[in-house]
Amino acid sequence: MKTRFLRVALLLTLLLIPQALHAQKSLVVATVNGEKIDKNQLHLYLLIQGIPEKSWSDFEKPQLEQLIDRTIMRQFLKSRNFTAPQSKLDHQLARIEKVLQNVESPEELLKQLGMTRKDLEQELSVSLAWKRYVREITKEEEIAEYFEKHRSELDGTQRQARQIFLKLPQDATDSQITSAIKELAKLKQRIERKEFSFQEAARNHSQSPSREQGGDLGTFAFTGQMPVDIARAVFQTEVGQMSKPFSSKYGVHMIYVDREIPGLFSLEDARPEILSYLIDSKWHQKVKRLRKSARISYGAK
């Protein structure tokens, strides 16, 4: 659950405000524990996510579910008297209003969107209040346990790895993906039988430019350089071992880890990243539990 609401400032400066968002009486699309969500709110949320108006019909359903999640969470935080730190809320509001002033008066523009400053403040408060809540309920033991379990991902450890990659079309079917995974699985068995090395297999079968170097991807840390699917596979595979074949949005991969260079970062260095993960994961866990008892209905009632 990342704060994306600040995107509104940049989007509004482009004056790409669809006619559908202009202040008007709007149809109710959902009700959460008695609180209504209307069409204007949904369309504004779609705009904030950077989704073009012509594609709204494709995204309305999943984005409405996100709005419902945020409404449930805001209600929960209010029941626990958790509010956003006022200084951080004021800072975010000031940033948005500064950008809006380059277009026209903030109040007028928000009015065009069927929104008030209070609405904007309320939306911004959800993420800020949640972060405050998680920081207060998270025990030091939990942070330390997470660090130990994921030390190589957090302490700056680097790994050198190789891959064998089979490219697939972006609209690849499940059958195509399964077929490619089976092809790499057979290749893995042949490498394990020592018919040839991983490097030789990469040179002869990989469809990545790294094939010329025996599949060598170089040396890298868990974050910052490699796509997350690749990095996760590399850091979940033992040094000197191959991963199982796996798929990503790029195609199908198989990884071999050559060596590891231990990192030097401490728990304190990694604390912001750990908290960021916990804020995200606990959000999804809490929403899942709250939905079980929430009264949610769709459409006007």
ABEGO torsion letter per residue (X at the ends): XBBAAAAAAAAAAAGBBBAAABBBBBBBABBBGGBBBBAAAAAAAAAAAGBBAAAAAAAAAAAAAAAAAAAAAAAAAAAAGBBBBAAAAAAAAAAAAAAAAAABBAAAAAAAAGBBAAAAAAAAAAAAAAAAAAAAABBAAAAAAAAAAAAAAAAGBBBBBBBBBBBBBAABBAAAAAAAAAAAAAAAAAAAAGABBAAAAAAAABABAAAAAGGBAEBBBABGABBAAAAAAAAABBBGBBBBBBBBAAEBBBBBBABBBBBABBAAAAAAAAAAAAAAAAAAAAAAAAAAABBBBBEBX
